[in-house]
Amino acid sequence: MIDSLYRSKQDAFWDRLGGVLARRGVSPDAVTKGAFLLSTLNSFAFLVHRNFLAYGLLLAMTELLDNLDGAVARVSGRKTRYGAFLDAATDRYKESLSLFVVAWVTGYWVACFAAVTGSLLTSYNRARAAVEGAQAAATGLDLFERFERVATLVLGLVLSPLLPPSLFLGRDALWGALVLIGILSHLTSVQRVWRARRVLRELDRGSSSPFPRA
């Protein structure tokens, strides 16, 4: 009940902002592309200034814009399949780029590799299950989705300069956040495989036609 009330208020806030943009002729796709551009510029700027706190706060701000394209689409009645695809595709690029620049600046290549592969596999497993006809596999509560991954990365960036540098097994808070993202995202990927397995096996029992393999 409380969560539903919070979400309705949150949607109302973004819908008001979306209404302002929609009345000025801004399309949902333009908002998606603008958010992608700002996030990309923020990531490349981090390679230069290397300020964890600044990058983390700006990353949080640009990620908030992820709510705005959907709001513009709702209030303008311009929801499209391509728009949903574009939003998902740019989200993957933004998340991968943010982890890449963090690895470049910090040298935490292994932790970032685990984080980015876990995030991409989590998304891929859901998409592939849907391609095979298991849309029902997309339902259910996931352990660690994109919101949690980005929020954990932001917290790691913001807290890293504020906490002792050897807090997590001799490493800083950002390293701890990356390890957490890697572990929980891979667990979520396995969770989606298990869910898809159940749904796809039910479909297989109802059909003898072979499915193509990737």
Residue pairs with C-beta under 8 A, 6 or more apart in sequence:
10 67
11 71
14 67
14 68
14 70
14 71
15 71
15 74
15 75
17 68
17 71
18 68
18 70
18 71
18 72
18 73
18 74
18 75
18 76
19 71
19 75
21 31
21 68
21 72
22 72
22 75
22 76
22 78
26 72
27 72
27 76
27 78
28 69
28 70
28 72
28 73
28 76
28 78
28 79
28 80
28 83
29 69
29 80
29 82
29 83
29 86
31 65
31 68
31 69
31 72
32 69
32 83
32 86
32 87
32 90
33 86
33 90
34 65
35 62
35 65
35 66
35 68
35 69
35 90
36 90
36 93
36 94
38 62
38 65
39 59
39 62
39 63
39 94
39 97
39 98
40 93
40 94
40 97
42 55
42 58
42 59
42 62
43 55
43 59
43 94
43 97
43 98
43 100
43 101
44 101
45 55
46 54
46 55
46 101
46 102
46 105
47 101
47 104
47 105
49 55
50 105
52 157
52 158
52 160
52 161
52 174
53 157
53 158
53 161
53 162
55 157
56 153
56 154
56 155
56 156
56 157
56 158
57 154
57 158
59 98
59 150
59 153
59 154
59 157
60 154
62 94
63 94
63 150
63 154
66 87
66 91
69 83
69 87
70 87
72 78
73 79
73 80
73 83
88 123
91 146
92 119
92 120
92 123
95 116
95 119
95 146
95 149
95 150
96 116
96 119
96 120
98 150
98 153
99 112
99 115
99 116
99 119
99 153
99 178
100 112
100 116
102 108
102 112
102 153
102 157
102 174
102 178
103 109
103 111
103 112
103 113
106 174
106 175
108 174
108 175
108 178
111 175
111 178
111 179
111 182
112 178
113 182
114 178
114 179
114 181
114 182
114 183
114 186
115 149
115 153
115 178
115 181
115 182
115 185
117 182
117 186
118 181
118 182
118 183
118 184
118 185
118 186
118 188
118 189
119 146
119 149
119 181
119 185
121 185
121 186
121 189
122 142
122 144
122 145
122 185
122 188
122 189
122 192
123 146
125 189
125 192
125 193
125 196
126 137
126 138
126 192
126 196
128 196
128 214
129 135
129 137
129 138
129 192
129 195
129 196
129 199
129 200
130 137
130 138
132 196
132 200
132 203
132 211
133 200
133 203
134 196
134 199
134 200
134 203
136 199
137 192
137 195
137 196
137 198
137 199
137 200
140 195
142 188
142 191
142 192
143 184
143 187
143 188
143 191
144 181
144 184
144 185
144 187
144 188
145 188
148 184
149 181
149 185
152 177
152 180
152 181
153 177
153 178
153 181
155 173
155 177
156 173
156 174
156 175
156 176
156 177
156 178
157 174
157 177
159 173
159 174
159 177
160 172
160 173
160 174
162 173
163 172
163 173
165 171
165 172
166 172
167 173
167 176
168 175
168 176
168 179
169 176
204 211
